[in-house]
């Protein structure tokens, strides 16, 4: 970052049209004597800059409430008309980038505000479609009516996974491979990316100080580029239990009672040995609704067994779609 330097703002006299007057030195127009209007200050172009040396900044100018002349923040009374500064406002600052003179006069009509931007038609259609979709979803999910169901039948299924101790080829970063891995093959792959400094982006920044001067300094930010981070990848074999089959038993009705499928498992831990894996079970009840339609619900085994065939229960039905709300079935 370069040193901060101070320059004079410029202003144009609204009375006689004299241009490029100095914001600090020309508090009045040297051509006609008109007081400086701080709202007409602007940043000079490069060729018009006038540097200020040994300038003591005491704050942004205050605007005399009696004659509107800008005065130093250190003053107690207006040097133009002698009025005290009670209730005086601070001069407005010019935003960076305003290097072109503002030509709008105080007595000109204010600019016409831009009309609000119209929303494209396809966005309106999209918004309506989204609202309609949400409304339909809410109707399907929550709009229900009561009715009676009759238990028409039962079905069940139980399954057991069969796991086999097998040699399996897998892959991982070499620093994370299992200690029991063997037949290891290594290669180099990209594991990540990193941000590497790649020079700087610099720009000159101007700041209006509000007293007829402005500061200018160069501000720089570091520019980065992405670089790949390479690492060692390992392909290897490992001996582990894997699911190789599923045994199933299923039936209809409450009798005979559900049973688990049977299988033969080895009591060993060497390649080719088998063992019992995860068990799962489902119990479904079929209902006949008030209009003769069939509905199916899944319950835990105790609820499933408690619903005898031919028994009746109260339930809620979705008005849109007609499906039964399984959690609403009485007795659950």
Legacy VTK file of the C-alpha trace (Angstrom):
# vtk DataFile Version 3.0
C-alpha trace
ASCII
DATASET POLYDATA
POINTS 332 float
0.000 0.000 0.000
1.325 3.430 -0.970
1.338 6.455 1.340
-1.886 8.388 1.677
-1.841 11.755 -0.118
-4.204 14.702 0.180
-5.599 16.756 -2.728
-8.124 19.549 -3.172
-11.672 18.881 -4.321
-12.972 21.038 -7.167
-16.206 23.010 -7.570
-17.875 25.125 -10.236
-19.365 28.513 -9.510
-23.148 28.417 -10.156
-23.304 32.207 -10.545
-20.703 32.970 -13.205
-19.829 29.493 -14.483
-16.148 29.537 -13.488
-14.948 25.934 -13.420
-12.414 23.891 -11.462
-12.243 26.140 -8.420
-10.275 24.681 -5.488
-12.342 23.277 -2.630
-9.941 24.330 0.139
-8.450 27.574 -1.188
-11.479 29.044 -2.969
-14.174 29.464 -0.352
-15.575 32.174 -2.622
-15.440 32.430 -6.379
-12.439 34.631 -7.265
-14.296 35.821 -10.370
-17.660 36.963 -8.912
-17.375 36.472 -5.136
-20.172 33.898 -4.830
-19.751 31.586 -1.812
-18.735 27.990 -2.426
-21.560 25.450 -2.609
-20.240 22.249 -0.962
-22.842 20.184 -2.820
-21.025 21.074 -6.060
-17.667 19.614 -5.025
-16.314 16.797 -7.136
-13.154 14.734 -7.500
-10.744 16.144 -10.090
-9.434 14.245 -13.056
-5.821 13.110 -12.858
-4.494 16.125 -14.769
-6.410 18.583 -12.542
-5.255 17.305 -9.131
-3.709 19.852 -6.740
-1.889 18.309 -3.800
-2.252 19.735 -0.288
0.738 19.623 2.037
0.774 20.056 5.835
-3.022 20.217 5.980
-4.450 19.831 9.493
-7.773 18.032 9.201
-10.258 19.171 11.886
-13.364 17.532 10.473
-15.901 17.946 7.697
-17.169 21.470 7.034
-20.296 22.691 8.740
-22.920 24.520 6.712
-23.968 27.903 8.092
-27.691 27.714 8.960
-28.098 31.391 7.998
-26.281 31.766 4.646
-25.448 28.144 3.655
-21.736 28.931 3.348
-19.376 26.057 4.238
-17.125 26.828 7.211
-14.319 24.990 8.971
-15.397 22.548 11.663
-13.065 24.426 14.042
-14.978 27.722 13.655
-17.613 28.875 16.158
-19.157 31.545 13.937
-19.694 31.873 10.203
-16.885 33.815 8.522
-19.284 34.856 5.791
-22.199 36.344 7.776
-21.149 36.026 11.444
-24.004 33.702 12.412
-23.375 31.189 15.242
-23.221 27.510 14.275
-25.915 26.152 16.570
-27.831 23.460 14.672
-25.422 23.582 11.702
-25.382 20.505 9.435
-22.248 18.766 8.211
-21.304 18.970 4.532
-22.344 15.961 2.479
-19.524 13.763 1.207
-18.960 12.807 -2.408
-18.772 9.094 -3.171
-15.650 7.703 -4.814
-15.928 7.662 -8.601
-17.638 11.054 -8.997
-14.902 12.602 -11.122
-17.386 14.319 -13.448
-18.796 17.695 -12.377
-22.371 17.687 -11.083
-24.293 20.196 -13.238
-27.716 19.876 -11.551
-28.724 23.267 -10.078
-30.601 23.655 -6.808
-33.641 25.303 -8.452
-34.026 22.616 -11.107
-36.867 20.133 -10.780
-35.869 16.961 -8.944
-35.220 13.957 -11.165
-38.230 11.812 -11.969
-38.049 8.563 -10.000
-37.666 5.441 -12.056
-40.866 3.394 -12.383
-40.834 0.089 -10.513
-39.430 -2.743 -12.560
-42.003 -5.119 -13.946
-41.788 -8.760 -12.970
-41.314 -10.940 -16.094
-44.421 -12.903 -17.018
-42.726 -16.302 -16.768
-41.718 -15.537 -13.150
-45.348 -14.770 -12.302
-46.447 -18.058 -13.870
-43.689 -19.902 -12.000
-44.719 -18.324 -8.681
-48.371 -19.249 -9.246
-47.337 -22.808 -10.121
-45.259 -23.156 -6.945
-48.115 -21.848 -4.764
-50.554 -24.222 -6.477
-48.213 -27.187 -5.987
-47.856 -26.390 -2.274
-51.624 -26.062 -1.921
-52.203 -29.422 -3.654
-49.613 -31.067 -1.424
-51.279 -29.688 1.712
-54.663 -30.908 0.506
-53.327 -34.406 -0.170
-51.526 -34.508 3.168
-54.046 -33.002 5.603
-57.588 -32.913 4.181
-59.277 -36.053 5.523
-62.717 -37.462 6.334
-63.755 -40.198 8.749
-64.948 -43.637 7.712
-65.118 -47.266 8.774
-62.733 -50.011 7.647
-63.074 -53.776 7.902
-60.051 -56.042 8.394
-59.905 -58.210 5.272
-56.620 -60.063 5.682
-53.114 -60.331 7.101
-49.683 -60.942 5.529
-46.171 -61.086 6.920
-42.558 -61.459 5.867
-39.394 -62.161 7.821
-35.885 -62.160 6.407
-32.328 -62.883 7.546
-29.260 -61.668 5.691
-26.509 -64.209 5.022
-22.991 -62.808 5.435
-19.897 -64.477 4.001
-16.321 -63.825 5.102
-14.785 -62.755 1.792
-11.749 -61.130 0.202
-12.899 -57.757 -1.115
-10.962 -55.178 -3.134
-11.402 -51.618 -1.888
-9.644 -48.274 -2.124
-8.759 -45.378 0.176
-6.037 -42.836 0.804
-2.951 -44.702 1.900
-2.813 -42.964 5.294
-6.301 -44.349 6.020
-6.029 -47.901 4.706
-6.824 -50.667 7.226
-3.899 -52.318 8.968
-5.135 -55.708 7.683
-5.007 -54.650 4.014
-2.915 -56.720 1.583
-2.149 -56.926 -2.155
-1.706 -53.142 -2.090
-1.339 -51.096 -5.286
-0.530 -47.387 -5.042
-1.084 -44.462 -7.405
-1.099 -40.689 -7.189
-4.407 -38.804 -7.218
-5.654 -35.319 -6.469
-6.907 -35.231 -2.888
-7.669 -31.558 -2.427
-6.944 -28.041 -3.680
-5.102 -25.199 -2.005
-5.162 -21.420 -2.440
-1.764 -20.056 -3.508
-0.958 -16.302 -3.578
-0.679 -15.107 -7.198
0.070 -11.400 -7.113
-2.123 -8.491 -6.054
-5.073 -6.516 -7.352
-4.622 -2.823 -6.587
-6.779 0.251 -7.047
-6.659 3.895 -6.027
-9.303 4.768 -3.445
-10.492 8.335 -2.920
-12.198 9.553 0.259
-13.877 12.948 0.501
-13.005 14.526 3.858
-15.800 17.080 3.670
-13.528 20.116 4.161
-12.722 20.764 0.495
-10.008 18.114 0.381
-9.830 14.392 -0.236
-7.336 11.634 0.417
-6.120 9.129 -2.132
-4.283 5.922 -1.464
-3.639 2.634 -3.179
-5.334 -0.377 -1.630
-4.257 -3.870 -2.642
-5.741 -7.293 -2.042
-3.947 -10.560 -2.556
-5.013 -12.551 -5.588
-5.071 -16.357 -5.286
-5.076 -19.292 -7.656
-6.036 -22.898 -6.998
-3.428 -25.630 -7.113
-4.115 -29.363 -6.772
-2.920 -31.219 -3.693
-1.700 -34.677 -4.715
-1.481 -37.733 -2.452
-1.013 -41.489 -2.515
-4.103 -43.619 -3.230
-4.149 -47.284 -2.308
-6.138 -50.094 -3.922
-6.036 -53.161 -1.687
-7.746 -56.352 -0.619
-9.266 -56.858 2.796
-11.065 -59.801 4.404
-14.459 -58.807 5.771
-18.031 -59.983 6.236
-20.245 -59.064 3.256
-23.937 -59.757 2.556
-24.162 -62.506 -0.070
-27.750 -63.764 0.284
-31.079 -63.186 2.037
-33.281 -65.920 3.498
-37.021 -65.169 3.494
-40.157 -66.611 5.060
-43.635 -65.222 4.385
-47.258 -66.096 4.818
-50.876 -64.946 4.950
-53.241 -64.911 7.912
-52.675 -65.007 11.644
-52.276 -68.777 11.721
-49.837 -70.388 11.522
-47.830 -67.809 13.453
-44.931 -66.080 11.681
-41.614 -67.934 11.830
-38.032 -67.065 10.938
-36.408 -68.691 7.894
-33.837 -71.355 8.647
-30.301 -71.587 7.272
-27.011 -73.301 7.932
-24.188 -71.097 9.188
-20.534 -71.943 9.901
-18.955 -71.394 13.285
-15.647 -70.115 11.888
-13.897 -66.990 10.644
-11.944 -67.917 7.569
-12.570 -67.195 3.900
-15.842 -68.736 2.768
-17.382 -69.000 6.247
-20.984 -67.771 6.682
-22.926 -66.221 9.558
-26.355 -64.768 10.304
-26.674 -61.067 9.518
-29.386 -58.489 10.089
-32.972 -59.606 10.663
-36.014 -57.666 9.437
-39.769 -58.199 9.613
-42.931 -56.574 8.218
-46.572 -57.149 9.146
-49.312 -55.856 6.835
-53.078 -55.649 7.351
-55.479 -55.297 4.412
-58.621 -53.238 5.029
-61.805 -52.809 3.023
-63.020 -49.217 3.006
-66.599 -47.891 3.035
-66.682 -47.846 -0.782
-65.259 -51.352 -1.142
-61.709 -50.232 -1.988
-58.803 -52.118 -0.392
-56.141 -50.395 1.687
-52.938 -51.812 3.177
-51.119 -50.676 6.321
-47.947 -51.904 8.049
-48.014 -52.344 11.842
-45.872 -53.755 14.619
-46.550 -57.415 15.401
-48.652 -56.759 18.532
-51.057 -54.417 16.695
-51.097 -56.780 13.698
-52.104 -59.753 15.853
-54.770 -57.730 17.728
-56.720 -56.984 14.510
-58.790 -60.068 13.876
-60.185 -60.698 10.410
-63.686 -59.239 9.995
-63.302 -56.716 12.819
-64.142 -53.079 12.185
-62.401 -49.858 13.129
-62.717 -46.123 12.571
-60.141 -44.468 10.322
-59.469 -41.256 8.424
-59.291 -41.146 4.620
-57.557 -38.567 2.459
-60.197 -36.675 0.515
-57.814 -36.285 -2.416
-56.576 -39.743 -3.426
-58.764 -41.755 -1.085
-55.931 -43.460 0.817
-56.373 -44.482 4.433
-54.281 -42.726 7.106
-52.798 -45.775 8.804
-51.957 -43.982 12.068
-55.620 -43.038 12.470
-56.918 -46.605 12.636
-58.621 -46.999 16.032
-56.910 -49.321 18.481
-53.347 -48.422 17.452
LINES 1 333
332 0 1 2 3 4 5 6 7 8 9 10 11 12 13 14 15 16 17 18 19 20 21 22 23 24 25 26 27 28 29 30 31 32 33 34 35 36 37 38 39 40 41 42 43 44 45 46 47 48 49 50 51 52 53 54 55 56 57 58 59 60 61 62 63 64 65 66 67 68 69 70 71 72 73 74 75 76 77 78 79 80 81 82 83 84 85 86 87 88 89 90 91 92 93 94 95 96 97 98 99 100 101 102 103 104 105 106 107 108 109 110 111 112 113 114 115 116 117 118 119 120 121 122 123 124 125 126 127 128 129 130 131 132 133 134 135 136 137 138 139 140 141 142 143 144 145 146 147 148 149 150 151 152 153 154 155 156 157 158 159 160 161 162 163 164 165 166 167 168 169 170 171 172 173 174 175 176 177 178 179 180 181 182 183 184 185 186 187 188 189 190 191 192 193 194 195 196 197 198 199 200 201 202 203 204 205 206 207 208 209 210 211 212 213 214 215 216 217 218 219 220 221 222 223 224 225 226 227 228 229 230 231 232 233 234 235 236 237 238 239 240 241 242 243 244 245 246 247 248 249 250 251 252 253 254 255 256 257 258 259 260 261 262 263 264 265 266 267 268 269 270 271 272 273 274 275 276 277 278 279 280 281 282 283 284 285 286 287 288 289 290 291 292 293 294 295 296 297 298 299 300 301 302 303 304 305 306 307 308 309 310 311 312 313 314 315 316 317 318 319 320 321 322 323 324 325 326 327 328 329 330 331
